[in-house]
Amino acid sequence: MTTETHPVGPVVDPKPPGTLPDLRPLPGRWARLDALNTEKHGAQLWHSIDGKDEDGKLWTYMAFGPFANKEAFDAWLKARQVQKDAWFYAYVKRDTGEALGMGSFMRADPANGAIEIGSIWLSKALQKTREGTEVIYLMMRHAFDDLGSRRLEWKCDALNAPSRRAALRYGFKFEGIFQQHMIIKGKNRDTAWFAMLDKDWPQVKKGFEAWLAESNFDANGNEKSKLKVPA
């Protein structure tokens, strides 16, 4: 006589584990995240990209852009500002007060404690800087420490090698490819899925905090040690 078993996952606290984003300010050491405001951030964001993306790489894998002019860009910003899910932030350098990029929380599922960060773009002035890394850290910290997420997701076009490298650098784990997942700008997109779980966050957080310490940068803002997070 055989006995069939039906394995199930571990019991989870019945209280909803997550809450929805509320666009509160998210301050950091080198950068801060402000709720997107077209009147406040529009001119700065446009200035950060206007004529500074000669090779077109910034928008290649994005569902939006490039923008023909500031009017088209502002119209797009205004639509992002009022929508809910996604919730958009402007990325601001603290020393200059300039908005140099933006990103969002999206596909929030508070009942299951899951949320995604996406629609992220950094102007050239923010790329490969400590501020550029810190803005992602601030979103990760907010997701786990404030919103109570169990699972934080990062998705990108499977052909977007820089985004895939960034996800791994930040401590996300690769989960696979969703083939023919979307059609973006008339082209097929296979999507690479990455995620981080709440159980992994404490060690990842320690790695970020060590990297972001003032002592880790020289007078020109160059890192002394690489970001180290659990593989």
VENVEN-V785953 format. One line per field, one symbol per residue. ss: DSSP state (h for helix, s for strand, l for the rest). psi: psi as a letter, one per 30 degrees, with the letter a starting at -180 (. if undefined). burial: + if it has 24 or more other ideal C-beta (glycine too) atoms within 12 Angstrom, else -. A space follows every 50 residues. Layout:
# VENVEN-V785953
ss->???
psi->???
burial->???
This chain:
# VENVEN-V785953
ss->lllllllllllllllllllllllllsslllsssssllhhhhhhhhhhhhl llllllhhhllllllllllhhhhhhhhhhhhhllllssssssslllllss sssssssssllllssssssssslllllllhhhhhhhhhhhhhhhhhllll ssssssslllhhhhhhhhhlllssssssssssssllssssssssssshhh hhhhhhhhhhhhlhhhslllllsllllllll
psi->kkkkliklllkkkfkkfllkkghlkjkaefllkkkkjeeefeeeeeeffj gghefgfegeglflllkeleeeeeeeeeeeeflkiljkkkjkkeffgkkg alllklhkifeghklkkahkkkleffkhleeeeeeeeeeeeeeeeefgkf kkkkklkffieeeeeeeeefglkkfakjkheljkhgkkjkkkkllklfff eeeeeeeeeeefkefgkafggkkeklkjlk.
burial->-----------------+-++-+--+-+++++++++++--++-+++-++- -------++++++++++-----++-++--++----+++++++++---+++ ++++++++++--+++++++++++-+++-++++++++++++++++--++++ ++++++++-+--++-++++++++----------+----+-++++++++-+ +--++-+++-++---+------+---+-+--
